[in-house]
């Protein structure tokens, strides 16, 4: 069968070629790959940002962690049947295991010995067929169709909102306004889930070109460009999806009293920023502000995300998928085009 394999850190080693069929030891559910989502993590792995690890004893990694496929065969009693639309959970618990990993919370792994499909020491989903264990497969509403490929990024956002709401339980006051920074796929999905919660959602991006302003408007949210400190907003919730250092500092300044600021983006650079940390500390303390980071997702979050996608307008979700490439053009898929939102690989093309 065909698959996309890479040598982490060497873009000249991206290949779309033959690999062996997956063996039953890799999981009892056999899946026909349908689509593979591409994100910044894949670019970091291929382009050499110090991220991505092949399985032990190998140089090459079968890449891909944003999956979608249809079940070809499943063991009896697994809860899955031929034809089911499924996606795979990415992270596997460490072998020790630490306390979170022992309790199905490997997204909170404490010793870093977890593995991740298509990212860290475990082959991913970028192949015509793949196998998965029933406990790491998520069944999707069949009506989602190709939009089911959005599940993994949506799971990260679902965790961000889940954790945000946990912090909001510290007081009887309830939020009204949310600010999402960054209008990429993660930011747009964060905005969707904010609207689903009945919040007045604002989305900030660096450019108003392309489809993003229309996508935000059609959610019933408000799109902004420019300096966050000049928007006149005091959001109750901030979901920061860019990882841009200066912006991270600025959102803590504009957040309203008792706000919760979730950092869901990771910077790829090493930009140095001058900051008045005494002032920032004073504002955070006096305003009861919570600032926290989040990464990855558990089964609970994948299931929350599946529900959020099923409730969303299908036509709106379809507009997030702006470009499809065959396996042979995976490397081009990593390169941003001006109107890209979500680029996916068609595993059958």
ZAGU-772892 format. One line per field, with one value per residue (C-alpha): residue in three letters; x, y, z; residue number from 0. Coordinates in steps of 0.2 Angstrom, whole numbers. Layout:
N
resn <- ALA_...
x <- X_...
y <- Y_...
z <- Z_...
resi <- NUM_...
This chain:
349
resn <- UNK_UNK_UNK_UNK_UNK_UNK_UNK_UNK_UNK_UNK_UNK_UNK_UNK_UNK_UNK_UNK_UNK_UNK_UNK_UNK_UNK_UNK_UNK_UNK_UNK_UNK_UNK_UNK_UNK_UNK_UNK_UNK_UNK_UNK_UNK_UNK_UNK_UNK_UNK_UNK_UNK_UNK_UNK_UNK_UNK_UNK_UNK_UNK_UNK_UNK_UNK_UNK_UNK_UNK_UNK_UNK_UNK_UNK_UNK_UNK_UNK_UNK_UNK_UNK_UNK_UNK_UNK_UNK_UNK_UNK_UNK_UNK_UNK_UNK_UNK_UNK_UNK_UNK_UNK_UNK_UNK_UNK_UNK_UNK_UNK_UNK_UNK_UNK_UNK_UNK_UNK_UNK_UNK_UNK_UNK_UNK_UNK_UNK_UNK_UNK_UNK_UNK_UNK_UNK_UNK_UNK_UNK_UNK_UNK_UNK_UNK_UNK_UNK_UNK_UNK_UNK_UNK_UNK_UNK_UNK_UNK_UNK_UNK_UNK_UNK_UNK_UNK_UNK_UNK_UNK_UNK_UNK_UNK_UNK_UNK_UNK_UNK_UNK_UNK_UNK_UNK_UNK_UNK_UNK_UNK_UNK_UNK_UNK_UNK_UNK_UNK_UNK_UNK_UNK_UNK_UNK_UNK_UNK_UNK_UNK_UNK_UNK_UNK_UNK_UNK_UNK_UNK_UNK_UNK_UNK_UNK_UNK_UNK_UNK_UNK_UNK_UNK_UNK_UNK_UNK_UNK_UNK_UNK_UNK_UNK_UNK_UNK_UNK_UNK_UNK_UNK_UNK_UNK_UNK_UNK_UNK_UNK_UNK_UNK_UNK_UNK_UNK_UNK_UNK_UNK_UNK_UNK_UNK_UNK_UNK_UNK_UNK_UNK_UNK_UNK_UNK_UNK_UNK_UNK_UNK_UNK_UNK_UNK_UNK_UNK_UNK_UNK_UNK_UNK_UNK_UNK_UNK_UNK_UNK_UNK_UNK_UNK_UNK_UNK_UNK_UNK_UNK_UNK_UNK_UNK_UNK_UNK_UNK_UNK_UNK_UNK_UNK_UNK_UNK_UNK_UNK_UNK_UNK_UNK_UNK_UNK_UNK_UNK_UNK_UNK_UNK_UNK_UNK_UNK_UNK_UNK_UNK_UNK_UNK_UNK_UNK_UNK_UNK_UNK_UNK_UNK_UNK_UNK_UNK_UNK_UNK_UNK_UNK_UNK_UNK_UNK_UNK_UNK_UNK_UNK_UNK_UNK_UNK_UNK_UNK_UNK_UNK_UNK_UNK_UNK_UNK_UNK_UNK_UNK_UNK_UNK_UNK_UNK_UNK_UNK_UNK_UNK_UNK_UNK_UNK_UNK_UNK_UNK_UNK_UNK_UNK_UNK_UNK_UNK_UNK_UNK_UNK_UNK_UNK_UNK_UNK_UNK_UNK_UNK_UNK_UNK_UNK_UNK_UNK_UNK_UNK_UNK_UNK_UNK
x <- 0_5_10_19_35_48_65_61_71_75_62_72_67_48_42_25_28_25_26_20_1_-3_-2_-15_-3_-5_-24_-39_-48_-43_-47_-47_-39_-49_-41_-26_-26_-10_-5_10_16_19_28_39_43_48_56_67_61_68_52_47_54_54_50_65_77_71_76_59_42_25_18_0_-10_-26_-35_-51_-56_-69_-69_-65_-65_-68_-67_-84_-89_-78_-93_-87_-93_-89_-92_-91_-83_-69_-54_-39_-34_-16_-7_-3_1_19_24_28_14_13_-3_-12_-7_-13_-30_-33_-26_-10_-13_-7_8_21_37_36_38_21_21_11_5_13_23_33_40_24_18_4_-11_-4_-7_-20_-25_-21_-25_-30_-35_-54_-50_-41_-54_-68_-84_-91_-108_-109_-117_-100_-92_-75_-77_-73_-55_-57_-59_-41_-39_-57_-52_-38_-50_-63_-50_-46_-64_-66_-52_-57_-75_-67_-58_-74_-82_-72_-85_-104_-101_-103_-93_-101_-87_-74_-58_-50_-33_-28_-40_-32_-42_-39_-44_-60_-65_-62_-74_-87_-87_-88_-103_-111_-109_-119_-104_-101_-86_-72_-58_-42_-31_-16_-25_-42_-38_-46_-61_-57_-68_-83_-81_-81_-95_-106_-103_-111_-95_-85_-68_-54_-37_-24_-17_-27_-24_-34_-50_-58_-62_-61_-64_-70_-62_-47_-42_-24_-20_-5_9_16_25_20_2_2_8_-5_-20_-16_-17_-34_-42_-57_-58_-58_-54_-47_-34_-30_-14_-16_-3_16_28_40_52_64_59_64_51_53_40_36_33_30_16_9_11_1_-13_-15_-15_-27_-39_-39_-34_-30_-17_-14_-8_-15_-9_-16_-32_-40_-54_-66_-61_-61_-79_-84_-76_-86_-102_-97_-94_-110_-120_-111_-117_-111_-109_-98_-87_-84_-78_-64_-56_-49_-36_-34_-18_-13_0_13_11_11_27_18_3_15_18_4_-5_-13_-31_-27_-37_-36_-26_-29_-21_-33_-27_-36_-30
y <- 0_18_29_46_43_56_58_71_87_83_89_81_64_65_50_44_26_8_1_-15_-18_-14_-30_-35_-32_-13_-14_-25_-12_-10_6_12_29_43_60_66_84_94_106_116_101_91_106_107_88_89_106_103_113_100_90_73_56_40_23_16_8_17_33_35_40_37_54_61_63_71_56_51_34_20_4_-11_-24_-24_-37_-43_-33_-18_-7_-4_-11_-11_6_16_33_35_45_40_47_52_50_34_32_30_13_16_23_40_43_53_40_26_35_38_56_54_71_76_64_69_60_63_45_45_41_50_43_52_63_54_36_29_28_39_39_44_28_20_8_9_-1_5_-2_0_10_23_25_38_35_50_55_48_65_73_65_73_86_72_75_91_80_80_99_101_90_101_116_105_102_121_125_111_117_135_131_121_137_147_137_146_160_162_175_168_175_184_189_178_183_171_176_168_163_147_130_129_147_145_130_138_152_139_132_149_153_136_141_157_169_185_179_190_184_193_189_198_199_201_193_177_167_169_185_178_162_172_182_167_160_176_182_198_198_210_214_225_228_218_233_244_234_241_224_217_198_186_172_172_157_161_151_159_157_174_180_199_195_182_196_209_197_196_215_217_203_208_205_187_182_165_165_149_147_135_140_136_148_141_156_163_181_191_203_216_216_225_209_219_228_212_202_216_216_197_196_211_205_187_182_164_160_142_132_116_103_87_79_64_53_64_79_69_64_82_88_75_82_100_95_86_101_113_119_106_119_130_116_111_129_126_113_124_113_95_87_69_60_64_83_82_93_106_104_110_127_140_147_164_157_141_137_118_108_89_75_64_46_39_51
z <- 0_-2_13_17_26_32_40_54_50_32_19_5_12_11_1_-5_-8_-4_14_21_25_44_55_67_82_78_82_79_69_50_43_25_25_18_23_32_40_39_52_59_69_52_45_61_59_41_40_55_70_82_83_77_81_71_80_89_78_62_53_44_52_44_47_50_66_60_53_45_38_36_45_35_48_67_81_88_104_100_97_79_62_44_36_52_50_63_68_79_96_94_111_120_138_145_150_168_169_178_187_173_160_172_172_154_155_145_138_156_156_169_163_144_140_130_112_98_81_67_79_92_91_83_65_60_49_32_23_12_27_45_61_78_95_98_114_104_90_90_80_71_65_47_42_45_29_25_39_51_47_58_74_80_80_87_101_106_106_116_129_130_133_145_156_154_161_175_180_178_192_205_205_203_189_171_156_142_130_122_112_100_94_77_63_58_59_78_81_70_79_95_89_84_101_109_99_103_122_119_120_111_101_94_83_80_65_56_39_33_16_10_17_36_39_30_40_57_52_47_64_71_78_75_65_69_63_71_89_102_114_103_101_116_122_140_136_150_141_129_119_112_97_89_101_96_112_111_108_123_134_127_130_148_149_140_149_160_179_184_166_161_147_139_129_115_103_102_95_82_84_98_98_113_120_133_146_162_172_188_180_172_189_198_185_185_204_207_193_199_181_177_163_159_144_136_123_116_121_130_124_134_123_107_111_116_99_89_97_93_75_73_80_68_51_39_25_37_41_23_20_32_20_7_-2_-5_-11_-16_-6_-19_-15_4_4_-5_7_21_12_16_1_3_5_15_30_32_19_19_10_-1_4_-11_-24
resi <- 0_1_2_3_4_5_6_7_8_9_10_11_12_13_14_15_16_17_18_19_20_21_22_23_24_25_26_27_28_29_30_31_32_33_34_35_36_37_38_39_40_41_42_43_44_45_46_47_48_49_50_51_52_53_54_55_56_57_58_59_60_61_62_63_64_65_66_67_68_69_70_71_72_73_74_75_76_77_78_79_80_81_82_83_84_85_86_87_88_89_90_91_92_93_94_95_96_97_98_99_100_101_102_103_104_105_106_107_108_109_110_111_112_113_114_115_116_117_118_119_120_121_122_123_124_125_126_127_128_129_130_131_132_133_134_135_136_137_138_139_140_141_142_143_144_145_146_147_148_149_150_151_152_153_154_155_156_157_158_159_160_161_162_163_164_165_166_167_168_169_170_171_172_173_174_175_176_177_178_179_180_181_182_183_184_185_186_187_188_189_190_191_192_193_194_195_196_197_198_199_200_201_202_203_204_205_206_207_208_209_210_211_212_213_214_215_216_217_218_219_220_221_222_223_224_225_226_227_228_229_230_231_232_233_234_235_236_237_238_239_240_241_242_243_244_245_246_247_248_249_250_251_252_253_254_255_256_257_258_259_260_261_262_263_264_265_266_267_268_269_270_271_272_273_274_275_276_277_278_279_280_281_282_283_284_285_286_287_288_289_290_291_292_293_294_295_296_297_298_299_300_301_302_303_304_305_306_307_308_309_310_311_312_313_314_315_316_317_318_319_320_321_322_323_324_325_326_327_328_329_330_331_332_333_334_335_336_337_338_339_340_341_342_343_344_345_346_347_348
